[in-house]
Amino acid sequence: MTTIEHLYESELAAIFAELDQLRRSVFQRLLLSVGISLVVVVVVAVLSVGCLAVPALIIAGGVVWWLNHKPLAAYQAQFKERVVGRLVGFLDPTWRYDPHQGIGEAEFRGSRIWDTQIDRYACEDLIVGAVGATAFRCSEVHAEYKTRRTDSEGNDTTEWHTIMRGVFFIGDFNKAFSGQTFVKPDVAQGMLGGIGQALQGLTASLSHHGAELVKLEDPEFERLFVVYGTDQIEARYILSTSLMRRLIEFRQAVGKDVWLSFVDSRMVLAISQSRDLFEPPPVWRSAPMDLEDARAYLRDVALARSVIEELNLNLRIWSKQA
């Protein structure tokens, strides 16, 4: 079996070298355009006694963007096609990767994890495949809502707030759930104790119609998660002792907030992530990519497989299949 070390030596090292040359040329172009623009702004500011400095700076910024956005996009596109695409195929040649597609807003809403109105939604880096009997799709998503406020002088301000940013994973199964089960990070009880637990019950009635707070017998699990369900018996059946233990270990391993829902015939898992997973190194990075970079990108690409294997989703405990 080919290892990541062999793949690096046979293919990725040469690709990394070519991409580093492209990165250097893009960075040099960026530096040159910024330098020329700053000189122009300074000259305009001096000749106009500063009154045109701000407009000149805005125009210069627009020119810098116009001159560099296509080379930067080309650098990103080559990286995703030649590196991320190759790593996806390395993990499983039957998997499909599309950097321009993602889990759509309708499916994001269909998870019913968040009932917040979505005012802006973006997705990219779709991976589609199967691990054993579990078909999956995953991508990066960024869902936001906006608020508006007016200050004392009547000026309107729009603020954007993140609902969820990170990896959105959908595991498709043949067995449909009769109810709906939701697992969320437990913030309220961790901060407010008994009062927080009461608030959780109220949140269930307001956010998930027909759902109730589900109390489980694992104190460590309940410190990390809060569970709502429309079917108490099914929720406890899905969240078996072994699955709760795997969720605890998975949450500790990723070190990020995790949400799950079991609705219809799908399990949805969302992992909060503040960084983009499949992006090339910034153009100002001084060192070329190496084997450690290849390993890091492979870990990101392998996240879907890790979810299935670490949570043991192929066991199908909720469909009563051994």
N, C-alpha and C positions, 0 to 999 in steps of 0.2 A: 504493500500500500504506500502510495506517495505521501511523504511528509511535507509539512510547510517549509522545512529546511531545504528539501530537494526542490520544491516548487520555486523557492526564492533563488536558489543557485541556477536553476535551469531556465527560468522565465522572468521572475519579478525583478531581479537585480538589474537586468538590462532595461526593463521597462522603467524602473525607478530612475536610472541614469538619464534616460531620454526625457522623462517628466521633469527631472531637476534642471536640465538645460532649458526646457520650456519655462519653468518657474523663474529662472534667472532672467530670461529675456523679458518676461512680463514685468518682473520687478524693476528692471532697468528702465523699461518704457514708462512705468508708473513714476519712478523717481524723476526722470527727465521731464515729464509733463507737469509734475508738481513743482519742480524747481523753476521751470519757465513761467508757470502761472504765478508763483510767488513774486518773481522779479517784476512781472507786469503789474501786479497789484501794488507793489511798493512804488514803482514809477508813477502809476496813476495817482496814488495817495500823495506823493510829493508834489506833483504838478498841479493837483487840484486842491492842495492844502487839506487833504483828508476827507473832503466832503463826498468824494466818489469811492472811497476805500471799501465801504461795505457792499455797494452794488458790484464793484469790480471783483470782490472776493466771492460773492455769490455766483457771478458769471464764470469766474475761474474754476470754482468747484464743479459747475455743470460741464465745463469743457474737459476737465480731468476725468469726470465720470464717462463722458461721451467717448473719449479717446481710449479708455481702458476697460469698459465693461465687457466688450466682446472678447478681447484677449483673456480676461479673467474667466469668463464663461467657458471659453474653449479649453483652458487649463483644467477647470473643474470637470468638464464633459469627458475629456480624455482620461482623467484619473478614474472617474466612475466606470467608464466603459472598459478600460484596460486592466484596472486593479480590482475594483469591487466586483465587476462582472466575472472576472477570472476566479476570484475567491469563492463566489457563489457556486460556480461550476465545479470548483475543487471540492467543496463540501458535498455536493450532490449534482451530477450532470442533468438530472431531471428537473431541478429547480429553475424557476424563471425570475429574472431580475429586470426591472424597468425603473431607471432613475427618475423618470418624468411622471410616473403614476403613483397612486397610493390608495389607502383605504378612504373611500369617499365619505362625505359628510352624512349621507343618509345612513350608512352602516355605523358610523360613529354614534349618531343619535339612537340607532336601533339597539345599541348596547344598554341603553337606559340607565347608565351609571350616573350621568349628569343630566339634570333637567334645565340647566341654565340656557338661556337663549344664546345662540351662536351668531355673532355678527361678522366674524372673519374666520376663515378656515383655510388651511393649507396642508398639503400632504405630498410626500415624495418618497422615492426609494422603496418601491414595492417589491417584495419577495413572495413568490407563490410556490408551494411545493407540498410535499408530504413526508412525514417521518413515520414509518410503519403504517398503521391504520389511520393515522391522524393527518388529515389534510389541513393546511394552514395558509393564511395570508398575513403578512405583517408589513408595516411601513412606519415611517415617521409622520407624525401629525402635529399640528399646532392649532388649537381652537381657542378663540378669544371672544369676549363680550366687551361692549363699550358703555361707558357712562358719560353723561354730560353734566356740567355744572356751570353756573353763572355767578361771577364774583359781584362784589358790591358796586362795581362800575358798569355792570351789564355786559361784560366780556364773557363769551362762551368758550369753554374748554372741553375738549373730548379726551378722555383717558381710556386706554386699552388695558384689559386685565386678562391674564391667561387662565383659561379653564383647565386645559391640559396640554402639555408639550412633552413629547417623548415618543416612545415606541408603542404602537397599537397592534396587538396580536389577536387574530381570530382563529380558533380551532373549530373546524366543522366536524360534526358527528352525525351518525345515522339515527341516534336515539334522541327524540324530542323530550324536553323537560316539561312536566305538567304545570309546574309553577315557575316563578322567577326568583333567583337568588342573587344577592349583591354583596360583595365584600369590598370594604373601603378602609383606608387608613383610619385608625382610631385616634382622633385628635381630641375630641371633647372629653372622653373619660380620662385620658392621660393628663389633661390639664385641670379638670374640674372634679374628678372622682365621681361620687354618687350623683351630683347635680348634672355632670356630663352625661351619665347614663340615662337620666330622665330626658335630657335634651335629645339623645339619640332616638328614643322612642318617638318624640315629637317630630324629629327630622324624617323618620320613616314614614309617618302618616302624611307629611306634607310633600315629600319628594317622590315617593314611590307609592302610587295609589294601590291600596290593598296589601302593601307590605307591612310586616311587623318586625320589631327587633327580635333577633334570634339569639338566645343565650346558649353558649356552648360551655363545655366543661374543661377547657384548656386555658388556664389563667395566662400563660405566656402568649397564646394566640390572641386572647382578648385584650391584651395590652397593646398589641400591634394593629389589630383589625376590629372593625365593627361589622356585623352581618345583619342584613335585612332580607326577608323572604316572604313570598305570598303563600308558601306551603312549608310550615315548620318541619314536618316530617321529612320532606324531600331535601330541604336545606341541610338538615343534620345528616342525611344519608350521603349527600354529595360531599359535605365537609367531614369526611371520615377522620379518624384519629391520625392515620398515616398521611392524608392529604394536608391536614392542618400542620403537621410536623414539617412536611416538605415546603409549605408556604412560609413557615417561620424561617427555615433555612434559606430559602430563595430570597426572601426579603432582606435577611441579614447579609447575604452574598452580594446583592446588587446595591445595597445601601441607599435605595431610593424608595419613594412612596409607590405603592402597588395597589391597583384596583382590579377587581374581577366581577364578571357577571355571567350567570348561566341562564340564558334566555332562548326559548325555542330549541334549536338543535345546535347551538353554538356556545362555546366558552370564549369569553373575551378577557384578555389580560392587558392592562395598560401600565407602563412603567414610566414614571416621571424622569425626564432627562433634559438638562439645560443645554447640553452641547449637541451639535449635529454629528451623527455617527459616521456618515459616509462621505466626509468632505476631505479634500486634499490638504496637505500642510499649507499654512499661509505663505504667500509669495515672499515675505521677508524672512522666512526661516533660513538660517545660515547653513545648516547641515542637510545633506541629501537623506532620503529615506533609506532605512536599512532593515535587517531581519527583525529587529524588535518592533518596528512599525508594521511589518507584515503580520507578525503575531497579534498585535493589538487590533488591527483591522479585521483579522480573521475572527477574533473573539466577538467583535461587534456583529459580523455577518452571521456567526453561529448562534446568536441569541435565540432565534426561533427554535432551533434544535435543542438548545439548553432548556428552554421552557418545557418542551414536550418530555424530554428525558428526565429532568430534575423533578418535575411534578408528576411523572409517571402517567401521563395522560393516555397512553396506549392501553393501560389496564382496564379502562372503561368501567370503573367502579359504579358509576351512576346508571349504567345499563345492565347491571347485575351479570356482567360477563367476567369470568375469571381470567 
